[in-house]
Amino acid sequence: MSKTTKLHNEDKLVKKALEVGLKMAKMQGLNLPTTPQPLKTKAVYLFLVEVNQITPLPDEKLDGANIKKRLALWIHKVLPDNDPLK
């Protein structure tokens, strides 16, 4: 998948990535914030970077849109091929 490829269902993928990321954190004994949405998104992103699941973004690109894109790409990659979100 090229860097410029737009995922067809990016919003649903981000929602799934947040769900999976929160579950992973909880399994490791961490309680990440669940509201508000921007805080939850950044917390899951930082958790996934910390556990080496995703590559961190450069500081100048660390904003909401880029974080969501990175989460969507991560979950798209780890979902099984027969998942309806792929």
Backbone hydrogen bonds, N-H to C=O, Kabsch-Sander energy under -0.5 kcal/mol:
donor,donor_aa,acceptor,acceptor_aa,energy
5,T,2,S,-1.2
7,L,5,T,-0.6
10,E,7,L,-1.0
13,L,9,N,-2.1
14,V,10,E,-2.6
15,K,11,D,-2.1
16,K,12,K,-2.2
17,A,13,L,-2.6
18,L,14,V,-2.5
19,E,15,K,-2.0
20,V,16,K,-2.8
21,G,17,A,-2.9
22,L,18,L,-2.5
23,K,19,E,-1.9
24,M,20,V,-2.6
25,A,21,G,-2.3
26,K,22,L,-2.4
27,M,23,K,-2.3
28,Q,24,M,-1.0
28,Q,25,A,-0.5
29,G,26,K,-1.7
30,L,25,A,-2.9
32,L,30,L,-0.7
40,K,36,P,-2.4
41,T,37,Q,-2.7
42,K,38,P,-2.1
43,A,39,L,-2.3
44,V,40,K,-2.4
45,Y,41,T,-2.3
46,L,42,K,-2.7
47,F,43,A,-2.3
48,L,44,V,-2.6
49,V,45,Y,-2.2
50,E,46,L,-2.3
51,V,47,F,-2.0
52,N,49,V,-1.6
53,Q,48,L,-3.0
54,I,48,L,-1.1
61,K,58,P,-1.9
62,L,59,D,-1.3
63,D,61,K,-1.8
67,I,63,D,-2.5
68,K,64,G,-2.5
69,K,65,A,-2.2
70,R,66,N,-2.3
71,L,67,I,-2.5
72,A,68,K,-2.6
73,L,69,K,-2.5
74,W,70,R,-2.2
75,I,71,L,-2.5
76,H,72,A,-2.2
77,K,73,L,-1.8
78,V,74,W,-1.8
79,L,75,I,-1.7
83,D,80,P,-1.8
86,K,83,D,-1.6
